[in-house]
Amino acid sequence: MNIQLVAGLLGVESGQDAVIRALLFKQKDDRVVPYPYKVSDFTSRLSNLRNTLGDTGIADQGLVPGYILAGDKNFVAYARTPAQILRIVYASGNESSPGGFYPRGGDGRFARQYLSKP
């Protein structure tokens, strides 16, 4: 894959993430009707789920006071491997077991590679 394409996609995705996180951060203490939870509760639970499914340790974080952008202690974006991403989007915790957003599995080169494993 072309490095310029990857860098461009990363830039766009990072920008989108920043806008979404900024909007959520403004509403972090708002209750999500009809649930008894706040926006910050949902973001923390989703981040914990992504960390668990991806088997990455901490590579995601909810709305942390004082930080709109997610990153490590050096303010560097968290990295994930293709396998870790598949574990999350498949919602199975297993890069070879489709489900979640892709019930029949992904159709890209990496996804097909993991699906063809015995």
C-alpha positions in Angstrom: 0.0 0.0 0.0 1.2 3.5 -0.8 2.7 5.2 2.3 1.2 8.6 1.2 -2.3 7.0 1.1 -1.8 5.5 4.5 -0.6 8.8 5.9 -3.5 10.6 4.4 -6.1 8.1 5.7 -4.5 8.3 9.2 -4.7 12.1 9.1 -8.4 12.1 8.2 -9.2 9.4 10.8 -7.3 11.3 13.5 -9.2 14.5 12.6 -12.5 12.8 12.8 -11.7 11.2 16.1 -10.6 14.5 17.5 -13.9 16.2 16.5 -16.0 13.3 17.9 -14.1 13.2 21.2 -14.3 17.0 21.6 -18.1 16.8 21.2 -18.4 13.9 23.6 -16.1 15.6 26.1 -18.4 18.6 26.2 -21.3 16.2 27.1 -19.3 13.8 29.3 -21.5 14.5 32.4 -24.8 14.3 30.5 -27.1 11.3 31.2 -27.9 9.1 28.2 -31.6 8.7 28.3 -33.2 6.2 29.1 -30.1 4.7 30.7 -28.8 5.6 34.2 -25.3 6.2 32.7 -23.4 9.4 31.7 -21.7 9.8 28.3 -18.4 9.3 30.1 -19.6 6.0 31.4 -20.4 4.7 27.9 -17.1 5.9 26.5 -15.1 4.2 29.3 -17.0 0.9 28.8 -16.5 1.0 25.1 -12.8 1.7 25.5 -12.5 -1.2 28.0 -14.3 -3.5 25.6 -12.0 -2.5 22.7 -9.0 -3.1 24.9 -10.3 -6.5 26.0 -11.4 -7.7 22.5 -8.1 -6.4 20.9 -6.0 -8.1 23.6 -3.8 -5.0 23.5 -3.4 -3.9 27.1 -4.3 -0.2 27.1 -4.6 1.0 23.5 -7.8 3.0 23.9 -9.2 5.3 26.6 -12.5 6.9 27.4 -12.9 10.6 28.2 -10.0 11.4 30.5 -10.3 14.7 32.2 -7.9 17.2 30.7 -7.3 15.2 27.5 -9.4 15.3 24.4 -7.1 13.2 22.3 -6.4 9.6 23.1 -2.7 8.7 23.4 0.0 7.2 25.5 2.0 9.0 28.2 4.1 10.7 25.5 1.0 11.8 23.6 1.7 9.4 20.8 -1.3 7.7 19.2 -1.9 4.1 20.3 -0.9 1.5 17.7 -2.8 -1.6 16.8 -1.9 -4.5 14.5 -4.3 -5.7 11.8 -5.1 -8.8 14.0 -6.0 -6.6 16.9 -8.3 -4.4 14.7 -10.0 -7.5 13.4 -10.6 -8.8 16.9 -12.4 -5.6 17.7 -14.5 -5.1 14.6 -15.4 -8.8 14.6 -16.4 -8.3 18.3 -15.2 -11.9 18.9 -11.7 -11.2 20.4 -10.4 -13.6 17.7 -9.1 -12.3 14.4 -10.2 -15.6 12.7 -13.8 -15.5 14.0 -16.0 -13.1 12.1 -18.9 -11.3 13.7 -19.7 -7.8 14.9 -19.5 -5.3 12.1 -18.4 -8.0 9.6 -20.5 -11.2 10.2 -19.0 -12.8 7.1 -15.5 -11.5 7.7 -13.6 -8.7 6.1 -12.7 -8.9 2.4 -9.3 -7.2 2.5 -6.0 -9.0 2.1 -5.3 -9.0 5.9 -8.8 -10.2 6.8 -8.7 -13.0 4.2 -5.3 -14.0 5.5 -6.6 -14.5 9.0 -9.8 -16.2 7.9 -7.9 -18.8 5.9 -6.0 -20.0 9.0 -7.0 -23.4 10.2 
